[in-house]
Amino acid sequence: MGNVVKVRIEIDQTLAEPEIVIRTPAEDAEIRQLLQQLNVPDVPTPPVLTCYKGDTAYYLDLNEILFFETEERQVNAHTADDIFETRHRLYELENLLPGSFMRVSKSAILNVANVFALTHSLSSNVVAFQQSHKQVYVSRRYYPVLKRRLEELEQL
């Protein structure tokens, strides 16, 4: 490897099996070569959620989901161009989804990573998404939490 690599071995008798942790600023060719030498499978694919349209099951990359919304007792997953049904309830999704998702109203959970704009007015709070005409309403209760999360993302 061309870069200087620090190696540290820690003995932890509470472990049932050895564990290797690679800390790196970015995955590059050298890291991939090291993973091959260690016989580590490729980096896992992004998590997916099974959603439906009629009788067809679709396996949606969570990064592509803009938001989930309840409509007439059915929870729908919205992507930039489409809507899919999910068999989960919102409270179940809250427990299943990664930290980039958050509840923003009684009937919606959104993917904070896909937020493009947040409009705040006396009558409503609306989120717009990148490369999509879709919008979702944020209740007054959740608005301050969402605004704080978006400001934290801005720090990155």
C-alpha positions as CSV (number, residue, x, y, z in Angstrom):
1,M,0.0,0.0,0.0
2,G,1.2,3.5,-0.8
3,N,-0.2,5.1,2.3
4,V,1.0,4.7,5.8
5,V,-1.3,2.3,7.6
6,K,-1.5,2.1,11.4
7,V,-2.1,-1.4,12.7
8,R,-3.4,-2.0,16.3
9,I,-4.3,-5.3,17.9
10,E,-6.6,-5.3,20.9
11,I,-7.2,-8.4,22.9
12,D,-10.8,-8.7,24.1
13,Q,-11.6,-11.9,25.8
14,T,-15.3,-11.2,25.7
15,L,-15.5,-11.7,21.9
16,A,-16.7,-15.0,20.6
17,E,-14.8,-14.6,17.4
18,P,-12.1,-12.3,15.9
19,E,-13.3,-8.9,14.6
20,I,-11.5,-6.7,12.1
21,V,-12.3,-3.0,11.9
22,I,-10.9,-0.9,9.0
23,R,-11.1,2.8,9.6
24,T,-10.4,4.9,6.5
25,P,-11.2,8.3,5.2
26,A,-12.5,6.8,1.9
27,E,-12.7,3.4,0.2
28,D,-10.1,3.3,-2.5
29,A,-8.4,0.6,-4.6
30,E,-5.9,-0.2,-1.8
31,I,-8.7,-0.8,0.7
32,R,-10.6,-3.0,-1.8
33,Q,-7.3,-4.9,-2.3
34,L,-7.0,-5.4,1.4
35,L,-10.6,-6.6,1.7
36,Q,-9.9,-9.1,-1.1
37,Q,-6.8,-10.4,0.7
38,L,-8.8,-10.8,3.9
39,N,-11.4,-12.6,1.8
40,V,-14.2,-10.1,2.8
41,P,-17.2,-10.1,0.5
42,D,-18.0,-6.9,-1.3
43,V,-19.4,-3.9,0.6
44,P,-23.1,-4.7,1.4
45,T,-25.7,-3.4,-1.0
46,P,-27.9,-0.6,0.3
47,P,-30.8,-1.7,2.4
48,V,-34.0,-2.4,0.5
49,L,-37.7,-2.5,1.5
50,T,-40.1,-4.8,-0.3
51,C,-43.1,-2.8,-1.6
52,Y,-45.9,-3.7,-4.0
53,K,-47.9,-2.6,-7.0
54,G,-50.7,-5.0,-7.5
55,D,-49.3,-8.5,-7.5
56,T,-45.7,-7.4,-8.2
57,A,-43.1,-7.1,-5.4
58,Y,-40.5,-4.3,-5.8
59,Y,-37.3,-4.1,-3.8
60,L,-36.7,-0.4,-3.3
61,D,-33.4,1.0,-2.3
62,L,-34.1,3.0,0.8
63,N,-32.0,5.9,-0.5
64,E,-34.6,6.3,-3.4
65,I,-37.6,6.7,-1.1
66,L,-38.5,10.3,-0.5
67,F,-41.2,9.7,2.1
68,F,-43.9,7.3,3.4
69,E,-47.4,8.6,3.8
70,T,-50.7,7.1,5.0
71,E,-53.6,7.4,2.7
72,E,-56.9,5.8,3.6
73,R,-55.3,3.2,6.0
74,Q,-52.7,2.3,3.4
75,V,-49.0,3.3,3.8
76,N,-47.4,4.3,0.6
77,A,-43.7,4.7,-0.2
78,H,-43.0,7.6,-2.6
79,T,-40.0,7.8,-4.9
80,A,-39.3,10.7,-7.2
81,D,-41.5,9.2,-9.9
82,D,-43.7,6.6,-8.4
83,I,-45.8,5.3,-5.5
84,F,-45.6,1.8,-4.0
85,E,-47.7,0.2,-1.3
86,T,-46.0,-1.2,1.8
87,R,-47.4,-3.8,4.2
88,H,-45.9,-2.0,7.2
89,R,-47.6,0.6,9.4
90,L,-45.9,3.9,10.1
91,Y,-45.0,3.0,13.6
92,E,-43.4,-0.2,12.4
93,L,-41.4,1.7,9.8
94,E,-40.2,4.1,12.4
95,N,-38.5,1.2,14.2
96,L,-37.2,-0.5,11.0
97,L,-35.8,2.5,9.0
98,P,-32.3,3.9,9.5
99,G,-31.6,7.3,11.1
100,S,-32.0,9.2,7.9
101,F,-35.8,8.8,8.2
102,M,-37.9,10.7,10.7
103,R,-41.6,11.2,11.4
104,V,-42.8,14.6,10.4
105,S,-46.5,14.3,11.0
106,K,-49.1,11.8,12.2
107,S,-49.3,10.4,8.7
108,A,-45.8,10.8,7.2
109,I,-42.1,9.8,7.6
110,L,-39.6,11.4,5.3
111,N,-36.0,10.7,4.2
112,V,-34.1,13.7,5.5
113,A,-31.3,13.0,3.1
114,N,-33.6,13.8,0.1
115,V,-35.0,17.1,1.4
116,F,-34.4,19.9,-1.0
117,A,-36.4,22.7,0.6
118,L,-38.3,23.5,3.7
119,T,-41.0,26.2,3.5
120,H,-42.3,27.6,6.8
121,S,-45.4,29.8,6.9
122,L,-48.1,30.7,9.4
123,S,-50.5,28.3,7.7
124,S,-48.2,25.3,6.9
125,N,-44.7,23.7,6.8
126,V,-43.9,22.0,3.5
127,V,-40.9,19.9,2.4
128,A,-39.9,19.7,-1.2
129,F,-37.6,17.0,-2.6
130,Q,-34.8,17.0,-5.1
131,Q,-35.7,16.2,-8.7
132,S,-39.4,15.6,-7.9
133,H,-42.6,17.7,-7.8
134,K,-43.7,15.9,-4.7
135,Q,-44.2,17.6,-1.4
136,V,-45.1,16.5,2.1
137,Y,-46.5,18.5,5.0
138,V,-44.7,18.8,8.3
139,S,-46.8,19.3,11.4
140,R,-46.0,22.2,13.8
141,R,-45.0,19.6,16.4
142,Y,-42.2,18.1,14.2
143,Y,-41.1,21.2,12.4
144,P,-38.4,22.3,15.0
145,V,-36.9,18.8,15.1
146,L,-36.7,18.6,11.3
147,K,-35.2,22.0,11.0
148,R,-32.5,21.1,13.6
149,R,-31.7,17.8,11.7
150,L,-31.4,19.7,8.4
151,E,-29.1,22.3,10.1
152,E,-26.9,19.4,11.5
153,L,-26.6,18.0,7.9
154,E,-25.5,21.4,6.7
155,Q,-22.6,21.2,9.1
156,L,-21.2,18.2,7.3
